[in-house]
């Protein structure tokens, strides 16, 4: 997943879940890690990080 898609997913999750979006991305990453899908898990961890950065920008 390219950077623009990560950002797009992060914004969409943040709009849908607000401050719970980061936890939602973490849950999805964990689900893929548990299933042995490292690539998908890595992408969700990137989305999680983007949401964390988004939240920081909104809290400033």
Helices and strands as residue ranges (DSSP letters): H 3-17, G 18-20, H 21-34, H 38-59
